[in-house]
Amino acid sequence: MLTRRRLLVSAAAAAVPLAVAGSAARAAEAALPELNMEALIKAAQIDPRRPDQAITDGALDSVLLVERALQAKGFLSASYVDGHFGTSTISAYAAYQRSLGYSGLDASGLPGPTSLRLLGEGRYTVTMPIAIGSRLTFRGVQVNTRTRDMLLEAERLLGRQLSITQGSYNTGNPASAGTHDGGGVLDLSVTNISTADRTTIVRQLRTVGFAAWLRTPSQGDWPYHIHAVALGDTDQSAAAQHQSGDYYLGLNGLANKAPDDGPVVTPKRTWEEYRRGV
């Protein structure tokens, strides 16, 4: 006769293999190597702009994990599995993103959280994730949550509100050369602001994690303004990725690749590093 007690005993016995399987899965996941997303994105922005095959500090192991996974899936030749996230790795990652059905900004070769997790299934776990949040309208322009929060913190440090003249996700502006097509990019007005104050604004933007420069009419077909690119933003256009890398390498982010002409802020930190006080 089937009693309630026997049913409970049978259910408990059946649950044992499931619990064991779950524990084994968690143990296997814990045993996987860890990929530092912050370090990886930094390498993906810097390495393609390097004049050599140098490795970004702190990124070697994470880049190798991605490159080995791309090689295993047939997207990257073994000769490029070297820890340098250069143009070949960017192209391979973009091809992988397209294989997932992504296009446009989502297939730029800059790893995003979803594609990075899918690539690493059974290979690595992602740590130090970067979250840019959702797109939103802020002071009449499009930005993402991370960019808005960065600007608000810079304004808190400055004790003043800044005027945005161009936001992110703004395509079709030839003067911007594609830098505003994706996320993380702002142009700010400097009208009626002294030279000293302009420099202070650029410094504080850099402090919270922007690559920021004062742009002048002598540099291009534009008025005086501040151009700011949020370092580590995974929604950047290719042009903004290049400007991020140039900033890390001490350049001005323009096509002439001249030396950086802005105030020195050391160390150069992302938003996440600033918040941690690194």
Summary of the structure (lengths in Angstrom):
residues: 278
radius of gyration: 22.7
end to end distance: 67.3
largest distance: 93.0
contacts: 875
relative contact order: 0.12
helix: 47%
strand: 13%
